[in-house]
Amino acid sequence: MSTNRIAERDAIQAARQRLLAGTPARSTGALTVVQLAAEAGVKQWVLTHKHPDLRKEFEAAQESVNGIPAAFQTLPVKVDDLEAANKRLREHNSELTERNEIYPQVIHALTSELAELRRVRTLPSNVRRLPTDTTASPQT
């Protein structure tokens, strides 16, 4: 076997390991023959015609991991967790939005009631006026 052919095989095998590990250096990381060739730095025909045994090994490995590199095997679980957290945050946001819509109504009602009490000049025993100092000069 020529030195060039041995170098191609070594490059393809190293590329296969990187793709399956989810650590691509020259490709998108997808587990396809096209990306294997790109990762190895060889033309696709070199992989499919000169080294069909390596292509078949890669395809077998690809099937054994369901086409998902090892580094990305946990992503579906993480996505589910993030979607659940997002749902909880949206529900909490809706609750806070409802509260914020009620607060102006409560403030208005209390302000109106206080204005009426001031108009009448009588305050209930559980309400006291805040002290006001009319003799103090404004601070600069």
N, C-alpha and C positions, 0 to 999 in steps of 0.2 A: 504494500500500500504506500502511495506517495506521501511525502511530508505534507503537501497541501491538503490531501484528502483526510489525513489524520488531524490536522489543525481544524478543518471544517467540522469533523465529528466531535472534537473536543469543544468547539465553540457551540455546537448545537446541544450537546449534553449539558454544558454549563448554563446555556440559555433556558433549557427545559427546567433545570433545578430552580433557577431564579423565578421563572413564571409560576411554577407550582408553589413556590414559597411566598409568592405575592410581592417580590422585590425586583421588579423589572428595571433594567438600566437603559434600554434603547427602544422600548415598545410601549404600547398602551397597557400591557399587563393582561390583556384578554387571553384566555386559553384557546387560541386558534393556531392553526398551522401557519397562517400568514404572519401572525405576531411572533410565533416561534422563529420563523426565518428572520424577521426584522430584529428580534432580540439577539439572534446569533450573528447578525451582520452578514448573512448570506442571501442570495437570491432564492426565491421560493422554489424554482425548478431544481436548484441544487439539493434542497431538502427532499423534494418529492421524487426526483429521478435518480439522484446519486446516492441518497441515504434513506430509502423508503423504510428500512428497518427502524431507524430512529423516529421517523414520522409515526409509524405504527405504535412504537413504544409510548410516544407522547400522547397519541390519541387514546391509548389504553389508560394511561395515567389521568388524562383529562376526564374520561368517563368515571374513573374511580372516585373522583372528587366532585362529581356532578357539574363539571365545568366552572367551579368556583375555586380560586386559589386559596391556600390555607390561611393566608393573612386576612382573607375576607369571609371566612366561614362563620364568624361570630356576628357579622353585620346584620343579618335578619333579626336576631334577638335584640341587638342594640336599637334597631329601627322600631321594633315593637315597643320597647321601653320608652323611647323618645316620643312616640306617638301617644302613648298612655299619659306621659307627663304633660305633653302639649294639651291633651284633652282636659286634664285636671286644671291646668293654668287657664284655659279658655273658660271653663265653668266658674273658676274663682273670679276671673275678670268680669264675667257677666253679673255675678253677685255684687261685686263692687260698683259696677255701672248702675245697677238698680238702686243701690244705697245712695249713690251720688245724685240720682234723679229725685230721691225723696228728701234729701237734706234741704234744698231750697224751700220746699213746701213747709217743712217743720220750722225753719228759721223765719219764714214769713208769718206763720201762725203765731209763733212766740213773740215776734216783734209787734204784731198787731195787738196781741193780748197785753203786752207791756205798755204799748202806747195808750191803750184804753185805760189801763190802771193809772198811768201818769195823768191822763186827762181827768180822771175822777180824783186823783191825788191821794188815793188810799192804796197802800200796798199790803198784801197779806203778811201775816206775822213771820212766815218763813222766807220772805224776800227782804233784803236790806239794800239800801243805796250804797254805792261805792263812794268813798270819801273823795271830795274834789277840793283842791287847794286853789282858790281864786286869787290869793295874795302873792303866790310865787310868780317870779318873772320867767319868761321863756328862756330856755337855755340856748346859747349860741354855739 
